[in-house]
Amino acid sequence: MSILKGRKAIIIGDRDGIPGMAIAACAESAGAEVVFSSTECFV
């Protein structure tokens, strides 16, 4: 059983931290459907 199974996710990563693509991969492996993923720079 997956905690995010059947859920949709919007992923916003940080350029100096964890990139959005890495978070999206984790969310997908937990069963989520990633509908948007981005890596931003918060300065």
C-alpha positions as CSV (number, residue, x, y, z in Angstrom):
1,M,0.0,0.0,0.0
2,S,1.3,3.4,-1.0
3,I,0.7,6.6,0.9
4,L,0.3,8.7,-2.2
5,K,-1.5,6.1,-4.4
6,G,-4.1,7.8,-6.6
7,R,-3.1,11.3,-5.6
8,K,-2.0,14.1,-7.9
9,A,1.1,16.1,-6.9
10,I,2.6,19.5,-7.8
11,I,6.3,19.6,-7.1
12,I,8.4,22.7,-6.6
13,G,12.1,22.1,-5.9
14,D,14.9,24.4,-5.0
15,R,17.9,25.0,-7.1
16,D,20.3,25.1,-4.2
17,G,18.5,22.3,-2.3
18,I,16.6,19.3,-3.7
19,P,15.7,19.6,-7.4
20,G,12.1,19.2,-8.5
21,M,12.9,16.2,-10.6
22,A,14.3,14.3,-7.6
23,I,11.2,15.0,-5.5
24,A,9.0,14.0,-8.4
25,A,10.8,10.7,-8.7
26,C,10.2,10.0,-5.0
27,A,6.5,11.0,-5.3
28,E,6.0,8.8,-8.3
29,S,7.7,5.8,-6.6
30,A,5.2,6.4,-3.7
31,G,2.3,6.2,-6.1
32,A,1.5,9.8,-6.9
33,E,0.8,11.2,-10.4
34,V,3.0,14.2,-10.9
35,V,1.1,16.8,-12.9
36,F,3.7,19.6,-12.6
37,S,7.3,19.7,-11.6
38,S,9.7,22.6,-11.5
39,T,13.0,23.7,-10.0
40,E,13.1,27.3,-8.9
41,C,15.7,29.7,-7.5
42,F,14.6,31.3,-4.2
43,V,17.0,34.1,-3.5
